[in-house]
């Protein structure tokens, strides 16, 4: 019998049942390690990408950098002043030292005053000072002031080249001299001189006998405008005649009694009574004469010496020219006529009556004005009243531009209107040529100060930060080859203005060149730098 002997190792290699199957299918440890390698590689690559992306701002590197062939270049750009760092005079002051500093000038109200220190002027050759007293001009009116703590003027504006400045939109102009005026404007109205504007009425109640002038007619002083038939006039003339007749009679009687009294043929009482009657007649004549004068008649002197018939004829049409009588119908030629005359040369502005109309002494019949003299009444704002004085020149322009005039202030109201808060100012205007029209509205320009040689610049050249005003003056060596392209920041005090120019009472001298167009962009760049954008010139 053959017996097979089994050793312990052999028994171990012979698993029984399902356990034997699982043991055969289980992977070995080395197989598991080899299978995990790809996963580890993938996670390593992802980690490297995250690291590189975080430190490069997720930008794709250049091929030259990947292969290590990139050449590191020097960063030569000043991001604060926008010029190459190697040329930036603001960051490297040793390249071009700044001008000497003198501080804030209290007299002129600017920092680094070029008026007191002409050596700061950016001109070739000797600087030219203003031809007038700018301190006095500063005090003449309220002027914008500068904050003495504003330090923007300490900076300089630099361009890398003249072409760069042109691309930046910078244009320049020269500080020059031209006439300028400080003015106050006010609304106003042209009116007829009230002393030469007459609203005429009849001196007595009556009926219009004839109209000799009407609206729009030009008249001369003393011209008869119309004739009024008034019974009171006829009564006054009759009384005057009676007084003359009575005076003549009383005078004759008194003279005869004086002769008789010398021979004692009459009593002294009779003579005294005759003398008293004569005096009474003289008084009556004076009273009758005065009545005619009060009615506007030009009564002849010593009319009592004229004959009664002549005097009666003269009084019949007293003060009425013969050419006026021709306009009257025959039945209207009575002794009751009284003329209404023009008080001065002028024009009939209105006529509110016709022939045959009954008139009262209170009714205005005609209005006559002298158009050669007009008043301009201006309403000056209360805050401008302090600048207005008598004798100042005033130029008037009608609202529609059709009328212009010039005159001098002749009167200033002592009070301010409580409702409009304005001060009324009167100007006398000469209108001999008749170009001006009454009741015209417009604006008056009161010339407070005139300067024929004012220092001026284009209005766009002056910029403001709210607490100070600036201009940008080109360096005097700007055009020299190889020079730094600089503009100096200057504080200025402004004066008179017009539509195009502004006067500089401090901060600039004639002949200096400054930025005009583009100066607002320069200020914006200065303010950006002033906020601390940071300079990396030396990084």
Backbone torsions as a table, in degrees:
resi	resn	phi	psi	omega
1	UNK	NA	128.3	-176.4
2	UNK	-93.2	126.8	-177.4
3	UNK	-116.6	129.7	179.5
4	UNK	-94.4	127.7	-179.2
5	UNK	-97.1	128.1	-178.7
6	UNK	-109.3	125.6	178.2
7	UNK	-83.8	163.4	178.5
8	UNK	-59.8	-42.0	179.8
9	UNK	-60.7	-40.2	-177.3
10	UNK	-66.4	-35.1	177.7
11	UNK	-65.4	-32.1	179.2
12	UNK	-68.9	-29.9	-178.3
13	UNK	-82.1	-0.5	-177.2
14	UNK	-120.1	78.6	177.3
15	UNK	-68.1	157.4	-177.3
16	UNK	-110.5	144.4	170.2
17	UNK	62.2	-143.8	-176.0
18	UNK	-66.9	-31.2	178.8
19	UNK	-62.2	-35.3	178.6
20	UNK	-67.1	-36.2	179.0
21	UNK	-66.9	-43.8	-178.2
22	UNK	-66.5	-36.5	178.9
23	UNK	-63.9	-34.8	179.5
24	UNK	-71.0	-32.2	-177.8
25	UNK	-86.5	-13.8	-175.7
26	UNK	-72.0	128.9	-179.9
27	UNK	-72.1	159.4	178.8
28	UNK	-82.2	165.9	-178.5
29	UNK	-64.1	-38.4	-178.9
30	UNK	-67.2	-35.0	177.8
31	UNK	-63.7	-38.3	179.4
32	UNK	-66.2	-41.3	-179.8
33	UNK	-64.1	-42.1	-179.7
34	UNK	-65.0	-35.6	179.9
35	UNK	-70.1	-24.6	-179.6
36	UNK	-82.3	-15.2	-177.0
37	UNK	-57.7	-46.4	-179.4
38	UNK	-58.7	-39.2	179.7
39	UNK	-64.4	-41.2	180.0
40	UNK	-62.9	-40.9	179.8
41	UNK	-62.8	-43.3	-179.9
42	UNK	-61.1	-47.6	179.8
43	UNK	-64.6	-33.4	178.0
44	UNK	-66.5	-43.1	178.4
45	UNK	-63.0	-44.9	178.8
46	UNK	-60.4	-42.3	178.1
47	UNK	-62.4	-40.0	178.8
48	UNK	-64.8	-40.7	178.4
49	UNK	-62.2	-44.7	179.0
50	UNK	-61.2	-42.6	-178.6
51	UNK	-64.4	-49.3	-177.9
52	UNK	-65.0	-42.6	179.9
53	UNK	-62.5	-39.8	179.8
54	UNK	-64.6	-36.2	-176.4
55	UNK	-90.6	-7.4	179.1
56	UNK	-115.1	7.0	-179.5
57	UNK	68.8	23.4	178.5
58	UNK	58.2	35.7	175.9
59	UNK	-103.6	144.6	-179.6
60	UNK	-75.3	120.8	179.2
61	UNK	-67.6	153.0	177.8
62	UNK	-70.4	157.2	179.6
63	UNK	-61.7	-37.1	-179.1
64	UNK	-65.4	-32.0	178.7
65	UNK	-73.9	-37.1	179.5
66	UNK	-62.8	-34.1	-177.6
67	UNK	-96.7	4.5	174.9
68	UNK	76.0	22.7	-177.9
69	UNK	-105.1	2.8	-178.7
70	UNK	-70.5	143.1	178.5
71	UNK	-106.3	119.2	-179.3
72	UNK	-70.6	119.6	-179.2
73	UNK	-98.7	152.2	179.6
74	UNK	-74.7	131.9	179.5
75	UNK	-79.8	96.7	-176.2
76	UNK	-105.6	63.0	-180.0
77	UNK	-149.0	128.0	177.7
78	UNK	-93.2	106.1	-176.7
79	UNK	-71.0	-18.5	179.8
80	UNK	-80.0	-42.7	-175.8
81	UNK	-107.0	-1.3	172.2
82	UNK	59.6	41.8	174.1
83	UNK	-139.6	163.6	174.7
84	UNK	-57.1	138.5	-177.7
85	UNK	-59.2	-34.6	-178.5
86	UNK	-69.5	-13.5	-179.5
87	UNK	-113.4	-1.6	-173.2
88	UNK	-73.9	107.3	-177.7
89	UNK	-77.0	-19.1	178.1
90	UNK	-75.7	-39.1	-179.3
91	UNK	-85.7	-25.8	178.3
92	UNK	-122.7	82.5	-174.1
93	UNK	-63.2	-19.3	179.6
94	UNK	-68.9	-18.3	177.7
95	UNK	-66.8	-40.0	179.2
96	UNK	-154.6	101.0	-178.5
97	UNK	-59.6	148.8	178.8
98	UNK	-73.6	161.9	177.9
99	UNK	-67.7	157.0	178.9
100	UNK	-62.2	148.8	-178.9
101	UNK	-105.8	136.9	-179.3
102	UNK	-120.7	-0.9	177.6
103	UNK	84.2	-166.9	-175.5
104	UNK	-88.8	128.2	-179.9
105	UNK	-88.5	110.4	-179.0
106	UNK	-70.9	-27.7	-178.1
107	UNK	-67.8	-43.5	-177.3
108	UNK	-104.1	-13.6	175.3
109	UNK	77.8	31.1	177.7
110	UNK	-137.7	156.5	173.7
111	UNK	-84.4	146.2	179.1
112	UNK	51.2	62.9	-171.7
113	UNK	-67.4	117.6	-179.7
114	UNK	-75.9	-16.7	176.8
115	UNK	-73.4	-41.8	177.7
116	UNK	-82.6	-20.9	-178.8
117	UNK	-131.1	75.5	-177.7
118	UNK	-59.6	-16.0	179.2
119	UNK	-66.0	-14.1	177.0
120	UNK	-81.5	-10.1	-175.7
121	UNK	-66.3	139.2	179.8
122	UNK	-97.3	69.0	178.6
123	UNK	-133.2	153.5	174.2
124	UNK	-84.9	126.3	-177.3
125	UNK	90.2	-166.0	-177.6
126	UNK	-74.1	137.6	178.8
127	UNK	-72.5	152.1	179.5
128	UNK	-110.4	119.4	180.0
129	UNK	-82.5	159.0	178.3
130	UNK	-59.5	151.5	-177.0
131	UNK	-89.8	11.2	-178.5
132	UNK	-143.1	168.0	-177.2
133	UNK	-80.4	99.9	-177.7
134	UNK	-73.2	-27.0	177.8
135	UNK	-65.3	-42.2	177.4
136	UNK	-65.5	-39.3	178.1
137	UNK	-65.7	-36.6	177.3
138	UNK	-62.4	-36.5	-177.5
139	UNK	-82.0	-11.4	-174.8
140	UNK	-68.8	-34.9	179.7
141	UNK	-140.2	167.2	176.2
142	UNK	-68.8	128.6	-178.0
143	UNK	-120.3	149.7	173.6
144	UNK	-61.7	136.7	-177.8
145	UNK	-107.8	158.9	179.1
146	UNK	-104.1	145.3	175.2
147	UNK	-77.8	121.2	-177.5
148	UNK	-66.1	-15.9	179.9
149	UNK	-90.5	-4.5	177.8
150	UNK	-73.6	123.1	-174.6
151	UNK	-108.9	15.1	-177.1
152	UNK	-61.9	-26.9	-177.5
153	UNK	-68.6	-14.9	-179.7
154	UNK	-73.1	-14.0	-178.9
155	UNK	-91.2	159.9	173.8
156	UNK	-122.8	147.8	179.5
157	UNK	-102.9	123.7	-175.4
158	UNK	-122.2	140.8	172.8
159	UNK	-116.9	148.9	-178.9
160	UNK	-67.4	-26.7	179.3
161	UNK	-161.6	167.2	176.5
162	UNK	-64.5	-34.8	177.9
163	UNK	-66.3	-35.5	177.0
164	UNK	-64.0	-40.3	177.8
165	UNK	-64.0	-39.4	178.9
166	UNK	-65.7	-40.6	177.7
167	UNK	-66.2	-28.4	178.2
168	UNK	-72.4	-9.6	179.0
169	UNK	90.3	21.2	-177.4
170	UNK	-84.7	127.0	171.9
171	UNK	-122.0	155.3	-173.8
172	UNK	-128.2	161.3	174.9
173	UNK	-149.0	168.4	-176.3
174	UNK	-102.7	138.0	172.2
175	UNK	-64.5	125.0	-173.7
176	UNK	-131.3	179.4	179.0
177	UNK	-118.5	137.1	177.2
178	UNK	-160.9	162.4	179.4
179	UNK	-67.0	137.5	177.0
180	UNK	-142.3	158.8	-179.2
181	UNK	-139.5	138.6	167.4
182	UNK	-87.0	126.9	-174.3
183	UNK	-133.5	159.2	170.4
184	UNK	-123.4	128.8	-179.9
185	UNK	-104.3	147.8	-179.5
186	UNK	-153.9	147.3	175.5
187	UNK	-75.4	148.9	-178.1
188	UNK	-156.8	178.6	-177.8
189	UNK	-143.9	138.4	173.6
190	UNK	-84.7	129.8	176.8
191	UNK	-133.5	158.3	175.2
192	UNK	-71.7	145.2	176.7
193	UNK	-58.4	117.7	-178.1
194	UNK	-58.9	-24.9	177.7
195	UNK	-78.0	-7.2	178.3
196	UNK	-126.7	31.8	177.5
197	UNK	-130.9	112.4	-173.4
198	UNK	-114.7	127.9	172.5
199	UNK	-102.8	103.4	-168.2
200	UNK	-92.8	137.1	175.7
201	UNK	-134.5	162.9	178.9
202	UNK	-74.9	143.3	179.1
203	UNK	-75.5	-19.4	-179.0
204	UNK	-136.5	156.3	176.4
205	UNK	-72.1	141.0	179.6
206	UNK	-179.6	-157.4	-178.8
207	UNK	-125.0	137.4	178.9
208	UNK	-68.9	116.5	-179.0
209	UNK	-84.5	-34.7	-178.9
210	UNK	-160.7	141.2	173.4
211	UNK	-102.2	119.0	-176.9
212	UNK	-104.0	-21.8	176.9
213	UNK	-135.3	149.9	179.0
214	UNK	-136.9	-178.2	-173.7
215	UNK	-58.9	133.2	179.0
216	UNK	94.4	-13.9	-179.6
217	UNK	-73.8	138.2	172.4
218	UNK	-82.8	139.7	-176.9
219	UNK	-130.7	157.2	174.4
220	UNK	-108.7	158.3	179.7
221	UNK	-57.8	127.3	179.1
222	UNK	92.8	-7.5	177.9
223	UNK	-62.5	140.3	177.0
224	UNK	-79.8	123.3	-177.7
225	UNK	-91.2	-37.8	177.9
226	UNK	-161.8	164.7	179.1
227	UNK	-118.6	133.3	178.9
228	UNK	-113.5	133.8	175.9
229	UNK	-95.0	111.0	-176.5
230	UNK	-130.8	127.3	-179.0
231	UNK	-60.8	-33.7	-179.0
232	UNK	-62.0	-30.4	178.9
233	UNK	-68.2	-44.8	178.3
234	UNK	-61.9	-38.5	178.7
235	UNK	-65.2	-40.3	-180.0
236	UNK	-66.6	-37.2	177.9
237	UNK	-68.0	-42.5	179.7
238	UNK	-63.0	-41.2	179.1
239	UNK	-64.0	-36.5	179.0
240	UNK	-64.9	-43.0	177.6
241	UNK	-62.9	-42.9	179.8
242	UNK	-62.6	-38.0	-179.8
243	UNK	-65.8	-37.3	179.1
244	UNK	-67.1	-43.9	179.9
245	UNK	-63.8	-43.2	-178.9
246	UNK	-66.4	-40.2	178.6
247	UNK	-63.7	-42.2	179.7
248	UNK	-62.1	-41.6	-179.9
249	UNK	-66.8	-47.0	-177.9
250	UNK	-66.1	-32.4	178.9
251	UNK	-68.7	-43.6	179.8
252	UNK	-62.1	-43.2	-179.4
253	UNK	-63.2	-44.0	-178.6
254	UNK	-65.5	-39.3	179.0
255	UNK	-64.6	-40.1	179.5
256	UNK	-65.8	-39.8	-179.2
257	UNK	-71.1	-30.1	177.2
258	UNK	-63.4	-39.0	179.3
259	UNK	-67.4	-42.4	-179.8
260	UNK	-69.3	-31.7	-178.8
261	UNK	-68.7	-28.2	177.1
262	UNK	-64.2	-34.2	179.1
263	UNK	-92.9	10.0	178.9
264	UNK	57.0	36.2	178.6
265	UNK	-90.0	-15.6	175.4
266	UNK	-129.4	158.0	-178.4
267	UNK	-79.5	160.9	177.4
268	UNK	-65.2	-32.8	-179.7
269	UNK	-62.7	-42.7	-179.9
270	UNK	-63.1	-39.4	179.8
271	UNK	-66.4	-42.1	-179.9
272	UNK	-63.4	-39.6	178.8
273	UNK	-65.8	-37.3	178.2
274	UNK	-66.9	-39.9	177.9
275	UNK	-64.2	-41.3	179.3
276	UNK	-64.6	-41.3	178.8
277	UNK	-63.7	-35.9	178.2
278	UNK	-64.6	-44.2	178.7
279	UNK	-63.1	-39.6	178.3
280	UNK	-62.8	-39.6	179.0
281	UNK	-66.1	-38.1	178.2
282	UNK	-64.2	-41.3	179.2
283	UNK	-65.4	-40.2	178.8
284	UNK	-62.7	-37.3	179.0
285	UNK	-67.6	-41.7	177.8
286	UNK	-61.4	-42.4	179.7
287	UNK	-65.0	-42.3	179.2
288	UNK	-65.7	-38.8	178.5
289	UNK	-64.9	-42.3	-179.1
290	UNK	-64.6	-32.4	177.7
291	UNK	-61.8	-41.2	177.6
292	UNK	-69.0	-37.3	178.0
293	UNK	-64.1	-40.0	-180.0
294	UNK	-64.3	-26.4	177.5
295	UNK	-82.8	-2.6	176.8
296	UNK	99.2	6.6	-179.1
297	UNK	-81.4	146.5	173.8
298	UNK	-94.6	93.3	-174.5
299	UNK	-82.8	131.8	-178.6
300	UNK	-66.0	147.1	177.5
301	UNK	-72.0	148.5	176.5
302	UNK	49.3	42.7	-179.4
303	UNK	-66.4	-19.2	179.5
304	UNK	-67.9	-16.0	179.5
305	UNK	-82.9	-13.0	179.0
306	UNK	-83.0	158.3	177.5
307	UNK	-66.1	152.7	-177.1
308	UNK	-61.7	-42.4	-178.6
309	UNK	-64.4	-42.1	179.5
310	UNK	-67.2	-41.4	-179.6
311	UNK	-65.3	-40.1	179.6
312	UNK	-63.7	-39.0	178.8
313	UNK	-67.2	-38.0	-179.5
314	UNK	-70.0	-38.2	-179.2
315	UNK	-74.7	-22.9	-176.5
316	UNK	-57.0	-50.2	179.1
317	UNK	-119.4	47.6	-177.6
318	UNK	-58.2	127.6	176.2
319	UNK	66.2	16.9	179.2
320	UNK	-112.5	113.8	-179.6
321	UNK	-63.5	155.3	-178.1
322	UNK	-63.5	-34.5	-178.9
323	UNK	-67.8	-23.9	177.3
324	UNK	-76.5	-32.9	-179.1
325	UNK	-67.0	-26.6	-179.0
326	UNK	-68.3	-19.1	179.3
327	UNK	-86.2	-3.4	-177.9
328	UNK	-95.6	141.9	170.4
329	UNK	-68.2	158.7	-174.3
330	UNK	-57.8	-39.9	-176.5
331	UNK	-73.9	-8.0	-177.5
332	UNK	-99.7	1.6	-177.5
333	UNK	-87.6	71.7	-178.0
334	UNK	-106.4	174.8	176.7
335	UNK	-80.5	0.1	-177.7
336	UNK	-86.4	1.1	-172.8
337	UNK	-77.1	136.0	176.0
338	UNK	-132.8	130.0	-178.2
339	UNK	-86.2	150.1	170.9
340	UNK	-109.3	117.5	-169.7
341	UNK	-109.7	157.1	174.6
342	UNK	-76.8	129.3	-177.6
343	UNK	-75.5	-19.7	179.9
344	UNK	-162.8	171.5	177.1
345	UNK	-63.1	139.6	179.9
346	UNK	175.7	-155.5	-178.5
347	UNK	-132.1	141.2	175.3
348	UNK	-76.2	111.0	-178.2
349	UNK	-79.7	-35.5	-178.4
350	UNK	-150.4	151.8	178.4
351	UNK	-139.1	113.3	-173.8
352	UNK	-114.1	34.7	-177.5
353	UNK	-152.5	156.1	176.8
354	UNK	-131.7	163.0	179.7
355	UNK	-61.7	138.8	-179.6
356	UNK	91.7	-8.3	-178.6
357	UNK	-82.3	137.3	176.5
358	UNK	-78.4	133.1	-176.1
359	UNK	-123.4	151.5	175.5
360	UNK	-110.2	164.6	-178.9
361	UNK	-71.2	-16.8	-178.0
362	UNK	-92.5	-6.1	-176.6
363	UNK	-94.1	129.5	176.2
364	UNK	-76.7	123.6	-177.9
365	UNK	-95.3	-43.9	-178.2
366	UNK	-140.5	151.0	173.7
367	UNK	-121.3	124.6	-178.8
368	UNK	-120.4	133.3	178.7
369	UNK	-129.5	149.7	174.8
370	UNK	-96.6	104.3	-175.6
371	UNK	-75.6	-4.9	-178.8
372	UNK	-75.9	-16.3	179.1
373	UNK	-127.8	122.3	179.7
374	UNK	-125.7	156.7	172.6
375	UNK	-107.6	138.9	168.9
376	UNK	-107.7	117.0	178.9
377	UNK	-103.4	114.8	-179.0
378	UNK	-105.6	145.4	176.1
379	UNK	-110.4	97.8	-175.9
380	UNK	-86.4	134.6	178.5
381	UNK	-60.3	146.1	-176.2
382	UNK	-57.7	-38.5	-178.4
383	UNK	-70.8	-17.8	178.5
384	UNK	-97.5	-4.9	-174.2
385	UNK	-62.2	-30.1	-177.3
386	UNK	-66.7	-18.1	-178.6
387	UNK	-91.3	-6.9	-172.0
388	UNK	-95.9	127.0	176.2
389	UNK	-135.9	158.4	179.7
390	UNK	-63.5	143.0	177.4
391	UNK	93.2	-10.4	179.6
392	UNK	-67.1	146.4	178.2
393	UNK	-72.7	138.9	177.3
394	UNK	-128.3	131.1	176.3
395	UNK	-113.2	127.6	-176.0
396	UNK	-109.5	136.5	174.9
397	UNK	-129.2	125.5	177.6
398	UNK	-66.2	153.9	-178.0
399	UNK	-58.8	-34.6	-178.7
400	UNK	-89.5	1.9	177.7
401	UNK	76.2	7.0	-175.3
402	UNK	-85.8	-18.1	-174.2
403	UNK	-132.8	137.5	176.2
404	UNK	-136.3	146.5	-179.7
405	UNK	-155.7	163.4	179.5
406	UNK	-140.9	139.2	179.1
407	UNK	-157.3	-170.1	-179.3
408	UNK	-123.8	147.4	177.9
409	UNK	-65.3	124.3	-179.0
410	UNK	-108.5	-18.4	-178.0
411	UNK	-157.5	141.9	176.7
412	UNK	-126.1	129.0	-179.0
413	UNK	-62.3	140.0	178.2
414	UNK	-78.2	-6.8	-177.7
415	UNK	-130.1	156.0	175.4
416	UNK	-97.4	134.9	179.7
417	UNK	-61.6	128.1	-175.5
418	UNK	-69.5	-25.6	-176.7
419	UNK	-89.1	-45.9	-175.9
420	UNK	-93.8	-12.4	-177.0
421	UNK	56.2	41.4	178.7
422	UNK	-127.2	158.6	178.6
423	UNK	-108.6	127.8	-178.5
424	UNK	-85.2	134.0	-179.3
425	UNK	-127.2	137.1	-178.5
426	UNK	-112.6	138.0	179.6
427	UNK	-128.5	129.3	176.3
428	UNK	-86.7	128.8	-178.5
429	UNK	-118.9	136.2	176.1
430	UNK	-89.0	122.1	-177.3
431	UNK	-123.5	45.1	-177.4
432	UNK	-61.7	-31.1	-178.9
433	UNK	-85.3	-5.3	175.5
434	UNK	73.5	17.9	-178.6
435	UNK	-74.5	-28.9	-175.6
436	UNK	-87.3	151.3	-179.5
437	UNK	-124.5	137.0	176.5
438	UNK	-65.0	158.1	-179.2
439	UNK	63.1	28.4	176.4
440	UNK	-95.6	132.3	178.7
441	UNK	-99.7	148.6	179.7
442	UNK	-175.5	-159.2	-179.7
443	UNK	-126.7	142.9	177.9
444	UNK	-110.3	138.6	178.0
445	UNK	-109.6	111.7	179.5
446	UNK	-90.1	118.9	-177.6
447	UNK	-84.6	105.7	-179.1
448	UNK	-81.1	-37.9	-179.4
449	UNK	-150.3	136.3	175.7
450	UNK	-120.6	132.3	179.5
451	UNK	-131.2	112.4	-177.3
452	UNK	-72.4	-21.0	-176.8
453	UNK	-124.2	47.9	-179.4
454	UNK	-69.7	143.5	174.7
455	UNK	-82.5	117.9	-172.3
456	UNK	-132.1	157.9	174.3
457	UNK	-139.7	159.9	173.8
458	UNK	-58.2	142.4	-175.2
459	UNK	-59.3	-32.8	-178.0
460	UNK	-71.0	-10.9	-179.6
461	UNK	-78.4	-20.1	-176.8
462	UNK	-93.6	125.0	179.4
463	UNK	-119.6	154.9	-176.0
464	UNK	-132.5	143.9	173.8
465	UNK	-104.2	6.4	-177.9
466	UNK	102.5	-41.9	179.3
467	UNK	-114.6	2.8	178.1
468	UNK	-161.2	157.7	179.4
469	UNK	-119.6	143.7	-172.0
470	UNK	-136.4	155.5	164.3
471	UNK	-130.0	165.5	-178.9
472	UNK	-121.1	106.3	-173.6
473	UNK	-93.7	128.8	-179.6
474	UNK	-71.4	138.5	178.4
475	UNK	-61.1	142.5	-175.6
476	UNK	-65.1	-21.5	178.9
477	UNK	-99.1	15.4	-174.7
478	UNK	-56.3	-41.5	-174.9
479	UNK	-84.8	-7.5	179.0
480	UNK	-72.4	137.3	-177.2
481	UNK	-63.6	132.7	178.5
482	UNK	83.9	-0.2	-179.2
483	UNK	-82.3	160.4	175.2
484	UNK	-76.0	137.5	-175.4
485	UNK	-91.0	90.2	-171.7
486	UNK	-114.0	150.2	166.0
487	UNK	-124.7	130.6	-179.7
488	UNK	-90.8	137.0	-179.6
489	UNK	-87.4	123.9	-177.7
490	UNK	-123.1	133.6	167.6
491	UNK	-77.3	143.1	-179.3
492	UNK	-135.1	158.8	169.9
493	UNK	-115.1	124.0	-177.4
494	UNK	-92.6	152.9	178.9
495	UNK	-124.8	-120.0	-177.3
496	UNK	-67.0	153.6	179.7
497	UNK	-134.9	152.2	165.2
498	UNK	-137.3	-166.0	-174.6
499	UNK	-66.8	-23.3	-172.8
500	UNK	-118.3	-35.2	-173.0
501	UNK	-119.7	159.8	173.5
502	UNK	-132.3	138.2	-179.6
503	UNK	-81.1	137.8	174.9
504	UNK	-108.1	110.2	-179.9
505	UNK	-85.9	-11.1	175.1
506	UNK	-162.6	147.6	174.9
507	UNK	111.0	-9.8	-179.3
508	UNK	-154.6	155.5	177.7
509	UNK	-123.6	152.1	178.4
510	UNK	-56.9	139.0	178.8
511	UNK	97.7	-17.2	177.1
512	UNK	-72.2	150.0	-179.7
513	UNK	-106.4	135.3	-177.3
514	UNK	-138.0	160.5	178.9
515	UNK	-75.7	136.5	176.8
516	UNK	-113.9	-85.3	175.5
517	UNK	-66.5	131.6	-177.8
518	UNK	94.2	-4.9	-179.3
519	UNK	-66.4	-29.6	176.9
520	UNK	-65.4	-37.5	177.8
521	UNK	-67.4	-35.7	176.7
522	UNK	-62.6	-45.5	179.0
523	UNK	-60.8	-41.7	179.2
524	UNK	-60.9	-40.9	178.6
525	UNK	-66.1	-39.4	178.1
526	UNK	-62.6	-44.4	-179.3
527	UNK	-65.7	-36.7	177.9
528	UNK	-63.6	-43.9	178.6
529	UNK	-66.0	-35.5	-177.5
530	UNK	-68.3	-22.3	179.2
531	UNK	-78.3	-8.2	176.3
532	UNK	90.7	52.1	178.6
533	UNK	-68.1	-18.2	177.6
534	UNK	94.8	135.1	179.3
535	UNK	-115.2	130.0	-178.9
536	UNK	-114.2	32.0	-175.5
537	UNK	-60.2	-34.1	-173.0
538	UNK	-109.3	15.1	179.9
539	UNK	-80.5	NA	NA
